[in-house]
Amino acid sequence: MALINANDQNYQQLLQENENVLIKFYADWCGNCKLIAPKIRRMGEEEQFSKLAILDVNAEENPALRKLAGVDNLPYFAVFKKGELVGGSAASKIEFVHELVNSKLLS
C-alpha cells in the first residue's frame, strides 16, 4: 500500500477505515526523517505489510495528531489498531519499525 498523506482533518477517518495503521511523523528539517523515508515507502510495498496502512504526517503542521500519538522526537512512529494507539517510539532504524509493527499489530 502506498503512503497516505494524513493531517489533523482526515486522520480520524483514516484510523476508522483501516484496522492496522502505522503513522510516520516527520519534519522538513529532520535529516533522519529524510533518510528513513524511502525505506518506509518500500515497507509499504512488501507483502508482509500488505494489511498495514502507512500514514505520512508532518508533525509541525498537525499538532492534534502529534499530541494524540505522544510524539516526543523525530522521526516518530505510532501504531494504531482498530483506531486505538497501541505503541509508539522515535526511531531511525527500519528494523525497529518492523519490530514495532510486528509486535503490536501483526502478531
N, CA, C and O atoms as a DFTB+ gen file, in Angstrom:
428 C
 N C O
     1  1       0.843      -1.172       0.000
     2  2       0.000       0.000       0.000
     3  2       0.892       1.241       0.000
     4  3       1.885       1.298       0.726
     5  1       0.546       2.198      -0.790
     6  2       1.315       3.434      -0.858
     7  2       1.119       4.263       0.406
     8  3       0.126       4.105       1.116
     9  1       2.066       5.140       0.677
    10  2       1.937       6.036       1.813
    11  2       0.747       6.964       1.596
    12  3       0.501       7.433       0.485
    13  1       0.021       7.216       2.667
    14  2      -1.148       8.083       2.620
    15  2      -0.816       9.352       3.385
    16  3      -0.425       9.287       4.551
    17  1      -0.964      10.500       2.749
    18  2      -0.754      11.758       3.450
    19  2      -1.917      11.988       4.387
    20  3      -3.077      11.961       3.975
    21  1      -1.601      12.216       5.650
    22  2      -2.641      12.423       6.656
    23  2      -2.398      13.750       7.350
    24  3      -1.291      14.288       7.342
    25  1      -3.469      14.266       7.954
    26  2      -3.374      15.535       8.673
    27  2      -4.436      15.579       9.764
    28  3      -5.194      14.627       9.950
    29  1      -4.479      16.694      10.480
    30  2      -5.431      16.834      11.583
    31  2      -6.879      16.740      11.118
    32  3      -7.761      16.419      11.914
    33  1      -7.138      17.013       9.849
    34  2      -8.504      16.989       9.342
    35  2      -8.974      15.592       8.936
    36  3     -10.164      15.297       9.053
    37  1      -8.077      14.723       8.460
    38  2      -8.535      13.437       7.932
    39  2      -8.081      12.204       8.711
    40  3      -8.463      11.090       8.356
    41  1      -7.291      12.367       9.744
    42  2      -6.722      11.179      10.411
    43  2      -7.777      10.308      11.086
    44  3      -7.651       9.084      11.089
    45  1      -8.820      10.921      11.660
    46  2      -9.827      10.103      12.344
    47  2     -10.524       9.161      11.365
    48  3     -10.763       7.995      11.681
    49  1     -10.843       9.661      10.194
    50  2     -11.470       8.825       9.170
    51  2     -10.524       7.710       8.735
    52  3     -10.950       6.567       8.571
    53  1      -9.248       8.032       8.547
    54  2      -8.271       7.023       8.132
    55  2      -8.080       5.950       9.202
    56  3      -7.917       4.774       8.877
    57  1      -8.097       6.342      10.460
    58  2      -7.965       5.358      11.538
    59  2      -9.188       4.449      11.609
    60  3      -9.066       3.272      11.948
    61  1     -10.360       4.984      11.292
    62  2     -11.579       4.176      11.302
    63  2     -11.633       3.226      10.110
    64  3     -12.149       2.114      10.231
    65  1     -11.117       3.642       8.981
    66  2     -11.189       2.850       7.746
    67  2     -10.163       1.720       7.696
    68  3     -10.327       0.773       6.927
    69  1      -9.114       1.807       8.501
    70  2      -8.018       0.835       8.443
    71  2      -7.788       0.223       9.818
    72  3      -7.621       0.941      10.804
    73  1      -7.779      -1.100       9.882
    74  2      -7.611      -1.783      11.168
    75  2      -6.209      -1.601      11.735
    76  3      -6.053      -1.333      12.927
    77  1      -5.189      -1.745      10.893
    78  2      -3.793      -1.644      11.320
    79  2      -3.143      -0.443      10.651
    80  3      -3.080      -0.366       9.424
    81  1      -2.660       0.498      11.463
    82  2      -2.110       1.744      10.933
    83  2      -0.760       2.043      11.572
    84  3      -0.601       1.976      12.791
    85  1       0.197       2.372      10.729
    86  2       1.487       2.896      11.154
    87  2       1.529       4.354      10.715
    88  3       1.289       4.661       9.547
    89  1       1.832       5.254      11.649
    90  2       1.964       6.667      11.292
    91  2       3.422       7.066      11.440
    92  3       4.036       6.872      12.490
    93  1       3.964       7.630      10.363
    94  2       5.332       8.163      10.372
    95  2       5.227       9.672      10.518
    96  3       4.664      10.348       9.657
    97  1       5.770      10.196      11.611
    98  2       5.813      11.632      11.831
    99  2       7.186      12.146      11.411
   100  3       8.211      11.548      11.738
   101  1       7.192      13.251      10.690
   102  2       8.437      13.825      10.192
   103  2       8.347      15.354      10.236
   104  3       7.288      15.925      10.497
   105  1       9.478      15.992       9.976
   106  2       9.537      17.435       9.767
   107  2      10.463      17.664       8.578
   108  3      11.382      16.882       8.337
   109  1      10.217      18.727       7.847
   110  2      11.016      19.004       6.655
   111  2      12.500      19.207       6.970
   112  3      13.352      18.922       6.128
   113  1      12.815      19.690       8.159
   114  2      14.192      19.970       8.536
   115  2      14.924      18.744       9.108
   116  3      16.129      18.808       9.349
   117  1      14.220      17.653       9.323
   118  2      14.764      16.483      10.016
   119  2      15.557      15.577       9.066
   120  3      14.987      14.955       8.169
   121  1      16.865      15.513       9.272
   122  2      17.724      14.687       8.419
   123  2      17.416      13.206       8.516
   124  3      17.352      12.524       7.493
   125  1      17.223      12.690       9.726
   126  2      16.907      11.269       9.887
   127  2      15.556      10.921       9.272
   128  3      15.355       9.804       8.794
   129  1      14.636      11.876       9.284
   130  2      13.325      11.650       8.650
   131  2      13.508      11.431       7.150
   132  3      12.875      10.557       6.558
   133  1      14.370      12.225       6.554
   134  2      14.628      12.106       5.111
   135  2      15.330      10.793       4.783
   136  3      15.075      10.194       3.739
   137  1      16.214      10.345       5.676
   138  2      16.942       9.102       5.431
   139  2      16.047       7.868       5.508
   140  3      16.233       6.923       4.741
   141  1      15.086       7.866       6.417
   142  2      14.248       6.676       6.587
   143  2      13.045       6.678       5.638
   144  3      12.431       5.632       5.430
   145  1      12.704       7.820       5.068
   146  2      11.508       7.930       4.218
   147  2      11.462       6.898       3.085
   148  3      10.422       6.261       2.917
   149  1      12.529       6.695       2.296
   150  2      12.436       5.697       1.216
   151  2      12.278       4.269       1.745
   152  3      11.659       3.431       1.088
   153  1      12.825       3.990       2.913
   154  2      12.684       2.657       3.500
   155  2      11.239       2.404       3.920
   156  3      10.735       1.288       3.790
   157  1      10.579       3.440       4.423
   158  2       9.178       3.306       4.811
   159  2       8.311       3.132       3.556
   160  3       7.362       2.349       3.568
   161  1       8.627       3.847       2.487
   162  2       7.884       3.660       1.226
   163  2       8.018       2.222       0.731
   164  3       7.033       1.615       0.310
   165  1       9.230       1.680       0.780
   166  2       9.441       0.287       0.352
   167  2       8.706      -0.683       1.269
   168  3       8.179      -1.697       0.812
   169  1       8.671      -0.375       2.555
   170  2       7.964      -1.222       3.513
   171  2       6.500      -1.355       3.107
   172  3       5.918      -2.435       3.218
   173  1       5.913      -0.273       2.643
   174  2       4.518      -0.283       2.213
   175  2       4.266      -1.173       1.012
   176  3       3.121      -1.545       0.754
   177  1       5.299      -1.522       0.279
   178  2       5.176      -2.370      -0.906
   179  2       5.455      -3.845      -0.603
   180  3       5.255      -4.700      -1.465
   181  1       5.917      -4.148       0.617
   182  2       6.266      -5.523       0.972
   183  2       5.010      -6.329       1.311
   184  3       4.092      -5.824       1.958
   185  1       4.983      -7.564       0.874
   186  2       3.828      -8.444       1.077
   187  2       3.474      -8.615       2.553
   188  3       2.296      -8.619       2.910
   189  1       4.483      -8.757       3.412
   190  2       4.212      -8.990       4.833
   191  2       3.490      -7.819       5.498
   192  3       2.893      -7.986       6.561
   193  1       3.539      -6.632       4.881
   194  2       2.872      -5.456       5.438
   195  2       1.667      -5.026       4.597
   196  3       1.239      -3.874       4.662
   197  1       1.128      -5.946       3.817
   198  2       0.030      -5.608       2.907
   199  2      -1.257      -5.224       3.636
   200  3      -2.109      -4.548       3.059
   201  1      -1.412      -5.638       4.878
   202  2      -2.622      -5.299       5.646
   203  2      -2.402      -4.086       6.544
   204  3      -3.160      -3.854       7.486
   205  1      -1.364      -3.319       6.245
   206  2      -0.978      -2.178       7.055
   207  2      -1.143      -0.890       6.260
   208  3      -0.604      -0.769       5.160
   209  1      -1.878       0.069       6.802
   210  2      -1.962       1.402       6.205
   211  2      -0.846       2.241       6.816
   212  3      -0.698       2.292       8.037
   213  1      -0.066       2.894       5.969
   214  2       1.028       3.726       6.446
   215  2       0.689       5.181       6.146
   216  3       0.541       5.576       4.990
   217  1       0.571       5.966       7.209
   218  2       0.243       7.377       7.078
   219  2       1.496       8.216       7.249
   220  3       2.341       7.921       8.094
   221  1       1.612       9.250       6.453
   222  2       2.739      10.170       6.472
   223  2       2.229      11.501       7.018
   224  3       1.320      12.095       6.439
   225  1       2.805      11.981       8.132
   226  2       2.286      13.172       8.801
   227  2       3.417      14.145       9.114
   228  3       4.414      13.776       9.734
   229  1       3.251      15.386       8.679
   230  2       4.180      16.442       9.046
   231  2       3.853      16.848      10.480
   232  3       2.795      17.422      10.737
   233  1       4.747      16.556      11.403
   234  2       4.491      16.780      12.831
   235  2       4.323      18.260      13.165
   236  3       3.575      18.605      14.080
   237  1       5.000      19.124      12.442
   238  2       4.916      20.551      12.742
   239  2       3.588      21.160      12.316
   240  3       3.149      22.150      12.901
   241  1       2.953      20.594      11.325
   242  2       1.724      21.158      10.782
   243  2       0.456      20.510      11.334
   244  3      -0.648      20.941      11.000
   245  1       0.593      19.491      12.166
   246  2      -0.561      18.733      12.651
   247  2      -0.465      18.478      14.154
   248  3      -0.202      17.352      14.577
   249  1      -0.677      19.515      14.960
   250  2      -0.494      19.378      16.412
   251  2      -1.480      18.429      17.090
   252  3      -1.115      17.790      18.076
   253  1      -2.691      18.317      16.608
   254  2      -3.666      17.436      17.258
   255  2      -3.238      15.971      17.137
   256  3      -3.274      15.228      18.119
   257  1      -2.842      15.567      15.961
   258  2      -2.410      14.190      15.747
   259  2      -1.087      13.925      16.464
   260  3      -0.881      12.846      17.021
   261  1      -0.202      14.904      16.447
   262  2       1.075      14.778      17.163
   263  2       0.824      14.555      18.655
   264  3       1.472      13.709      19.271
   265  1      -0.104      15.300      19.233
   266  2      -0.416      15.152      20.661
   267  2      -1.064      13.797      20.942
   268  3      -0.725      13.145      21.931
   269  1      -1.991      13.366      20.085
   270  2      -2.663      12.079      20.250
   271  2      -1.661      10.933      20.300
   272  3      -1.812      10.004      21.094
   273  1      -0.637      11.000      19.453
   274  2       0.342       9.915      19.359
   275  2       1.475      10.043      20.379
   276  3       2.258       9.107      20.542
   277  1       1.578      11.179      21.066
   278  2       2.639      11.351      22.054
   279  2       4.010      11.563      21.448
   280  3       5.013      11.114      22.003
   281  1       4.065      12.240      20.318
   282  2       5.331      12.460      19.627
   283  2       6.263      13.299      20.499
   284  3       5.900      14.387      20.948
   285  1       7.479      12.774      20.735
   286  2       8.443      13.498      21.550
   287  2       9.794      13.694      20.860
   288  3      10.684      14.342      21.410
   289  1       9.946      13.141      19.666
   290  2      11.176      13.262      18.904
   291  2      10.866      12.838      17.475
   292  3       9.820      12.239      17.224
   293  1      11.748      13.136      16.545
   294  2      11.512      12.780      15.147
   295  2      12.709      12.041      14.577
   296  3      13.840      12.292      14.995
   297  1      12.491      11.142      13.637
   298  2      11.191      10.630      13.208
   299  2      10.534       9.813      14.318
   300  3      11.206       9.191      15.141
   301  1       9.232       9.834      14.317
   302  2       8.455       9.137      15.341
   303  2       7.451       8.239      14.640
   304  3       6.853       8.626      13.636
   305  1       7.272       7.050      15.169
   306  2       6.344       6.083      14.594
   307  2       5.317       5.688      15.641
   308  3       5.665       5.317      16.762
   309  1       4.049       5.772      15.262
   310  2       2.952       5.373      16.154
   311  2       2.151       4.289      15.459
   312  3       1.951       4.333      14.245
   313  1       1.691       3.312      16.235
   314  2       0.878       2.236      15.676
   315  2      -0.496       2.245      16.341
   316  3      -0.633       2.367      17.558
   317  1      -1.505       2.109      15.483
   318  2      -2.895       2.105      15.918
   319  2      -3.551       0.820      15.450
   320  3      -3.364       0.402      14.308
   321  1      -4.312       0.198      16.324
   322  2      -5.089      -0.994      15.990
   323  2      -6.547      -0.675      16.292
   324  3      -6.899      -0.323      17.418
   325  1      -7.379      -0.801      15.281
   326  2      -8.808      -0.505      15.401
   327  2      -9.045       0.876      16.005
   328  3      -9.929       1.058      16.842
   329  1      -8.240       1.845      15.568
   330  2      -8.412       3.225      15.984
   331  2      -7.788       3.602      17.312
   332  3      -7.845       4.766      17.709
   333  1      -7.195       2.645      18.006
   334  2      -6.595       2.892      19.320
   335  2      -5.070       2.856      19.234
   336  3      -4.497       1.976      18.592
   337  1      -4.426       3.808      19.878
   338  2      -2.971       3.834      19.950
   339  2      -2.484       2.647      20.773
   340  3      -2.893       2.482      21.922
   341  1      -1.613       1.817      20.194
   342  2      -1.090       0.649      20.906
   343  2       0.417       0.707      21.110
   344  3       0.982      -0.163      21.772
   345  1       1.070       1.708      20.557
   346  2       2.511       1.838      20.744
   347  2       3.080       2.956      19.912
   348  3       2.456       3.432      18.965
   349  1       4.278       3.370      20.279
   350  2       4.947       4.403      19.517
   351  2       6.319       4.692      20.073
   352  3       6.581       4.486      21.258
   353  1       7.196       5.173      19.205
   354  2       8.552       5.479      19.624
   355  2       9.267       6.253      18.527
   356  3       8.953       6.129      17.344
   357  1      10.229       7.049      18.949
   358  2      11.131       7.679      17.987
   359  2      12.109       6.607      17.518
   360  3      12.576       5.797      18.320
   361  1      12.416       6.599      16.241
   362  2      13.333       5.599      15.696
   363  2      13.889       6.075      14.365
   364  3      13.221       6.783      13.612
   365  1      15.106       5.679      14.092
   366  2      15.688       6.000      12.792
   367  2      16.198       4.749      12.080
   368  3      16.870       4.844      11.053
   369  1      15.878       3.587      12.625
   370  2      16.280       2.314      12.008
   371  2      15.035       1.548      11.577
   372  3      14.101       1.365      12.357
   373  1      15.038       1.111      10.340
   374  2      13.873       0.414       9.786
   375  2      13.618      -0.896      10.525
   376  3      12.468      -1.320      10.637
   377  1      14.650      -1.536      11.023
   378  2      14.465      -2.797      11.756
   379  2      13.607      -2.572      13.003
   380  3      12.779      -3.414      13.349
   381  1      13.804      -1.446      13.670
   382  2      12.997      -1.134      14.846
   383  2      11.535      -0.926      14.452
   384  3      10.629      -1.372      15.156
   385  1      11.311      -0.254      13.335
   386  2       9.942      -0.014      12.863
   387  2       9.264      -1.346      12.529
   388  3       8.101      -1.547      12.878
   389  1       9.968      -2.243      11.866
   390  2       9.429      -3.573      11.564
   391  2       9.037      -4.292      12.855
   392  3       7.955      -4.872      12.943
   393  1       9.912      -4.253      13.846
   394  2       9.637      -4.919      15.131
   395  2       8.434      -4.296      15.824
   396  3       7.602      -5.013      16.380
   397  1       8.332      -2.981      15.798
   398  2       7.198      -2.286      16.410
   399  2       5.891      -2.739      15.767
   400  3       4.928      -3.056      16.466
   401  1       5.858      -2.769      14.455
   402  2       4.656      -3.174      13.721
   403  2       4.343      -4.645      13.981
   404  3       3.199      -4.997      14.267
   405  1       5.347      -5.496      13.881
   406  2       5.106      -6.933      14.072
   407  2       4.651      -7.259      15.489
   408  3       3.781      -8.111      15.673
   409  1       5.218      -6.602      16.484
   410  2       4.880      -6.929      17.860
   411  2       3.544      -6.345      18.294
   412  3       2.860      -6.941      19.126
   413  1       3.154      -5.202      17.755
   414  2       1.938      -4.519      18.207
   415  2       0.730      -4.762      17.305
   416  3      -0.410      -4.683      17.764
   417  1       0.968      -5.055      16.030
   418  2      -0.150      -5.146      15.093
   419  2      -0.309      -6.488      14.416
   420  3      -1.422      -7.003      14.318
   421  1       0.775      -7.060      13.951
   422  2       0.666      -8.216      13.065
   423  2       0.968      -9.547      13.745
   424  3       1.051     -10.577      13.075
   425  1       1.131      -9.540      15.055
   426  2       1.453     -10.794      15.747
   427  2       0.178     -11.578      16.067
   428  3       0.248     -12.661      16.649
